[in-house]
Every structure is written in structure tokens, then in C-alpha cells.
Amino acid sequence: MPELFNVQTPAAAWRLFLRHLPIRITTATIEVAAALDRVLAETVIAPHDLPSFARSTVDGYAVLAADTFGASASLPAYLSVIGETAMGQAASLAIDSGACTIVHTGGMIPPGADAVVMVEHTERVQPPRALAVTAGHTPSAFPHTIEVLRPLAPGQNVIQVGEDVRQGEIVLAAGRRLRPADLGGLLAVGITQVTVAQPPRVAILSQGDEVVPPTQTPGPGQIRDINSYTLAALTHRAGAEPILMGIAPDQLGALSALARQAFALADVVVISAGSSVSVRDMTAEVIAALGQPGILVHGLSVRPGKPTILAVCDGKPVFGLPGNPVSAMVIFDLVVAPTLRLLQGEEGPPRRIVMARLARPIASVTGREDYVPVRLEQRGNERWAVPVFGKSNLIYTLLQADGTVRVALDSNGIGEAEWVEVLQ
């Protein structure tokens, strides 16, 4: 019978693991259009001002703000409309006092103008007067006169040159996982390619004589393999590339061979099941043989997920996760996902956190971190977290949950109606 593992707190285990984990980030240059959810490997600098010309934020008339000072519905300002700035074209007319031009949302502000009055705040008081037709031209509707019914301040309804971003400013910093809006921001300043981190390859291996593929009908004493697929989905969510290695039987030789194959193929190895203490649990022995320094931590003071293995073998992270589905997913979020983010150079908060009030108390013991699934409910103006209690081998515990609540290491629990952070 092997010795019992030495349980460590998550914080201490993580510090020990990081001391032995070399961070090697490989990069590639790809098209921005294909870069969603990739992590920037280099800081991006704006090559020019955005916008590069003063633009209107409304449909209306480009004016000199001083011409509108004191204007009201009972005492309007009168301006002569001398032309129109077409969308996508440079403004060809300059504005002098007493004149204005028609502009559209996003259109260029003509020289001399410093504000835009919304069309809703004007009235036309003189019908258009057609000018003489010259060869090759159609009759013009200008000039005509408008009343301006409200005063404007200089710069009102105008986006100034460089107001979005100035040339030389940081557009996006290295370590940022690219969102849809980020792609738009890059393309807006003409950046069509970016250097990003390559997704780490994660080999996922399930273990157990009782485990069969999901496509197979389980026989007596057998269960379908769900850990491979839930862990693969979590790997995708962390921006990495899962490689499903299949199911190893409870035979040392077969498990060792499949683990060595996984180790050769991938940047990270995750073995599900077989990390607890029994004569049939060989995961620790197999991981220890993969390289140096080998196993760093065997056992975390958490529930669920106590029989967890953290190892670094010849520079590669290797994890032994519990076989129970809830435990495996909780531990993946706790240690594997942060490792995958580190291997991509990702900065910033890894997970969404929402605040809620606890609908019923959670009991715990000091010296152990608990992660309790909760379901979120809206009750009036407040969000409440309802604990979903269940054993760690019941996958539907997590299916019914919207997130998890962490009970701190030195806590005896959390009382009803207390505010908690829900990790999603």
C-alpha cells in the first residue's frame, strides 16, 4: 500500500509548482480576422490618429458654435446653408460666420466649423432656390436658410482628430485575449495582422477498466467517459488545443505507454482518475517516470478534488486529476486553466465574477478550501446564489449550477444572506 499523500494548501501548492514551471511561449503572426480569442504576444501601437479627420456624431448642420450663442425657439439664430458634405468625401466648402453645411453622422466636418447642430433642433424657413444649370450639372438646392433653435458649445456633436486614439499610443497591450471589439479596433487603424501566442497542446487521458466511450452502452459496473470531453471543452475555453488520447485500462504498462505517447505529443498532459491512494491507482507512479523533477504536489486541501497531482516533467506541466467529474472540473479551473493562460502570456482576470447573496448557509471546516456549485436567481432587485449540494461524482450537480462559490481556507462556512463572489 503506498504512503498517503501530503496535502498542501492551494496557494502553497501553486507557488511550489510555479517555481519549477518554465514559461515558454511560442508565437505566430496571423490575420486579425482569424484572431478571436487568441492572446496578443506583442503590444500594438496606433500607426495614425483615429479618427484622422473631425467627424459628426449626428445628422445635422456644421456650424460655428459662436453663431448659435443665445439661440432659442423664441429667438432663433439664422444661418445660410451653402452646401452639403457627402459621406465618404472630403469637405470642399469652408464655413464662415453666418453659414453652415449639411453633414451626416460619421461625415467630415468642413474647415471653419467647430460644432454640429442636430437637424431636430432646426427649422427650414426659406424654400430651396434652384440655381442656374450649367453644362453637366443638375440644379442645386443651395443656398437656403435655417433657424437654429438651441445654442451649441464648441466641439458639441463632433469627434475630434485623435479623440479615439492618438498616433503612437498603445491600442492593445501584450497578454490580452482578443475580443470581437478588439478586432474592430485593430482594423480601424489599418492593422490587419497580429502576433499571437500559439495555443498550448493539451493531451487528455482518461483511466479505468470501468470507463467506456460515450458511444458505447455501458455494461454492468461500467460508466461512460465524460471527463475527456468536459476537460477538452474547458481546454478550448482556456484558449488551448485539446488532444483526446482515449481511455487507458488499469494496467501499469498500458497506462505508462499511453502517458509517454501523450507526453511526446503535447505541451501539457492531463490524466483523469487514478490519483488517489489505492493499489489500483498508478497515476503517480506513471507521472513520476515521465521526467524530472517529477511530482511536486500530491494532495490539495480542497473539496472536491483532494487527490490532485501537480508535476513538472522535463519542463512540461503534468496534472493528475480526480476521476469524479465535478472534482475534475473544479481542479481544472483551479490549476490547469491558470497554467494554460500562463503558457499563452495572458494577463488580466481569468474568470468572470458576479456578486450575489447566499440563499442558504454553507458549512465548512478550517484548513480546507471548499468550492460549492451555486445556481443564480434574481429576487427583486438582488441576485441570490442558491447552493447546489451533491456528491462530486454527480455531473448533474454542475449542470444545474451557474458558477461556484469559494469558501476560504480559514473559514467555518458562510452564513445565509451574506454576499459572496460567484466564479463563472
Secondary structure by P-SEA (a helix, b strand, c coil): cccccccccaaaaaaaaaaabbbbbbbbbbbccccccccccbbbbccccccccbbbccccccccccccccccccbbbbbbbcccccccccccccccccbbbbbccccccccccccccccccccccccccccccccccccccccccccccccccccccccccccccccccccccccccccaaaaaaaaaacccbbbbbccbbbbbbbbccccccccccccccccccaaaaaaaaaaaaacbbbbbbccccccaaaaaaaaaaaaacccbbbbcccccccccccaaaaaaacccccccccccccccccbbbbbbcccbbbbbbbccaaaaaaaaaacaaaaaaaaaccccccbbbbbbcccbbbbbbccbbbbbbbbbbbcccbbbbbbbccccccaaaaaaccbbbbbcccccccccccbbbbcc
